[in-house]
């Protein structure tokens, strides 16, 4: 999945990274890797903390670039990646925040679209969640059903599933 994320970031990094004078050209590939890795690690971290439902809900078809930019998980990704950018690539904190704030929601929007496109198999939500959780039998369809209102909180197995994911990844 990380390779596909890198390609997705590369496709969108022109103005934000490649054509940006604040980032020396010798760091372009590393900066692209940083954004892709930041997205992947943030989602994996959320799953590890038991927030699988929030990760899956981000990939529901109704998300758009604006709603993703205001999503708390995406905001957390932006802050983390921007902090790394500032320290690794010698840009100011303000420049790093601007670069990542402009690029990451665009990438996440395309990521969500690709995940929801039945004609595009480059990103498969079920395989992503199985890989992040370490549970090869994970039924993402049932999680989506839960999100669509198929259960009340008392019978919601996501709490147990999230707890399991937290144990698998060592919840902090």
C-alpha positions as CSV (number, residue, x, y, z in Angstrom):
1,X,0.0,0.0,0.0
2,X,2.8,2.4,0.8
3,X,4.1,2.1,-2.8
4,X,0.7,3.2,-4.1
5,X,0.6,6.0,-1.7
6,X,4.0,7.2,-2.8
7,X,2.8,7.2,-6.5
8,X,-0.4,9.1,-5.4
9,X,1.7,11.8,-3.6
10,X,4.1,12.0,-6.6
11,X,1.2,12.7,-8.9
12,X,0.1,15.6,-6.8
13,X,3.4,16.9,-5.5
14,X,4.3,19.2,-8.5
15,X,3.4,22.6,-7.1
16,X,3.7,21.8,-3.4
17,X,7.1,20.0,-3.5
18,X,8.8,19.6,-6.9
19,X,8.2,23.2,-8.1
20,X,8.6,24.7,-4.6
21,X,11.8,26.7,-4.2
22,X,11.6,26.2,-0.4
23,X,12.4,22.5,-0.8
24,X,15.8,21.9,-2.5
25,X,15.4,19.6,-5.5
26,X,17.7,17.1,-4.0
27,X,15.0,16.5,-1.3
28,X,12.0,16.1,-3.6
29,X,11.9,12.3,-3.5
30,X,12.5,12.2,0.2
31,X,9.8,14.8,0.8
32,X,7.3,12.8,-1.3
33,X,8.2,9.7,0.8
34,X,7.7,11.7,4.0
35,X,4.1,12.7,3.0
36,X,3.2,9.1,2.0
37,X,4.8,7.6,5.0
38,X,3.1,10.2,7.3
39,X,-0.3,9.2,5.9
40,X,0.3,5.5,6.2
41,X,1.8,5.7,9.7
42,X,-1.0,8.0,11.0
43,X,-3.7,5.6,9.8
44,X,-1.9,2.6,11.2
45,X,-1.4,4.5,14.5
46,X,-5.1,5.2,14.6
47,X,-6.0,1.6,14.0
48,X,-3.5,0.6,16.7
49,X,-5.2,3.0,19.2
50,X,-8.5,1.3,18.5
51,X,-9.9,4.0,16.2
52,X,-10.6,1.6,13.3
53,X,-14.2,2.9,12.8
54,X,-12.9,6.5,12.4
55,X,-10.3,5.3,9.8
56,X,-12.9,3.4,7.9
57,X,-15.5,6.2,8.1
58,X,-12.9,8.6,6.4
59,X,-13.1,6.3,3.4
60,X,-16.8,6.4,2.9
61,X,-17.9,7.9,-0.4
62,X,-19.3,11.2,0.9
63,X,-15.9,12.6,1.8
64,X,-14.5,15.5,-0.2
65,X,-11.4,17.6,-0.1
66,X,-12.9,20.2,2.1
67,X,-14.4,17.8,4.6
68,X,-11.1,15.8,4.7
69,X,-9.1,19.0,5.4
70,X,-11.3,19.5,8.5
71,X,-11.2,15.9,9.6
72,X,-9.4,15.6,13.0
73,X,-7.4,12.6,11.8
74,X,-6.2,14.5,8.7
75,X,-5.4,17.5,10.8
76,X,-3.3,15.3,13.0
77,X,-1.5,13.9,9.9
78,X,-0.8,17.5,8.6
79,X,0.7,18.5,12.0
80,X,2.9,15.4,12.2
81,X,4.1,15.6,8.6
82,X,4.6,19.4,8.7
83,X,6.8,19.0,11.9
84,X,8.9,16.4,10.2
85,X,9.2,18.5,7.0
86,X,10.5,21.5,9.0
87,X,13.2,19.4,10.7
88,X,14.2,17.3,7.8
89,X,14.2,19.7,4.8
90,X,15.2,23.0,6.4
91,X,12.0,24.8,5.8
92,X,10.4,27.1,8.4
93,X,7.5,25.7,10.4
94,X,5.1,28.1,8.5
95,X,6.4,26.9,5.1
96,X,6.1,23.3,6.1
97,X,2.6,23.8,7.4
98,X,1.6,25.5,4.2
99,X,3.1,22.9,2.0
100,X,1.5,20.0,3.8
101,X,-1.8,21.7,4.4
102,X,-2.1,22.2,0.6
103,X,-0.9,18.8,-0.5
104,X,-2.2,16.3,2.1
105,X,-6.0,16.9,1.7
106,X,-5.7,16.7,-2.1
107,X,-3.9,13.4,-1.8
108,X,-6.4,12.1,0.8
109,X,-9.3,13.1,-1.4
110,X,-7.9,11.1,-4.3
111,X,-7.0,8.2,-1.9
112,X,-10.7,8.1,-0.8
113,X,-11.9,8.3,-4.4
114,X,-9.6,5.5,-5.6
115,X,-10.7,3.4,-2.6
116,X,-14.4,3.9,-3.6
117,X,-13.9,3.4,-7.3
118,X,-14.8,-0.2,-8.3
119,X,-12.9,0.3,-11.5
120,X,-9.7,1.1,-9.6
121,X,-8.0,-1.7,-7.7
122,X,-4.9,0.2,-6.7
123,X,-6.3,0.8,-3.2
124,X,-8.6,-1.8,-1.5
125,X,-10.1,-0.7,1.8
126,X,-10.5,-4.3,3.0
127,X,-6.8,-5.2,2.3
128,X,-5.6,-1.9,3.8
129,X,-7.5,-2.4,7.0
130,X,-6.4,-6.1,7.2
131,X,-2.8,-5.0,6.7
132,X,-3.0,-2.3,9.3
133,X,-4.8,-4.3,11.9
134,X,-2.9,-7.6,11.3
135,X,-6.2,-9.4,11.1
136,X,-6.5,-11.2,7.7
137,X,-10.1,-12.2,8.5
138,X,-11.3,-8.6,9.2
139,X,-14.8,-8.0,7.7
140,X,-14.7,-4.3,6.6
141,X,-18.1,-4.7,5.0
142,X,-19.6,-5.2,8.5
143,X,-17.8,-2.1,9.8
144,X,-19.2,-0.1,6.9
145,X,-22.6,-1.5,7.8
146,X,-22.1,-0.4,11.4
147,X,-21.2,3.1,10.2
148,X,-24.4,3.2,8.1
149,X,-26.5,2.6,11.2
150,X,-26.8,-1.1,11.1
151,X,-26.4,-1.5,14.9
152,X,-26.8,0.4,18.2
153,X,-23.9,1.1,20.5
154,X,-24.7,-1.8,22.8
155,X,-24.3,-4.4,20.1
156,X,-21.6,-2.6,18.3
157,X,-18.7,-5.0,17.9
158,X,-16.3,-2.2,16.8
159,X,-15.5,-1.5,20.4
160,X,-14.1,-5.0,20.8
161,X,-12.6,-4.9,17.4
162,X,-10.9,-1.6,18.2
163,X,-9.7,-3.0,21.5
164,X,-8.3,-6.0,19.6
165,X,-6.5,-3.7,17.2
166,X,-5.1,-1.8,20.1
167,X,-3.7,-5.0,21.6
168,X,-2.2,-6.1,18.3
169,X,-0.4,-2.8,17.9
170,X,0.3,-2.1,21.6
171,X,-2.2,0.7,22.5
172,X,-0.4,3.5,24.2
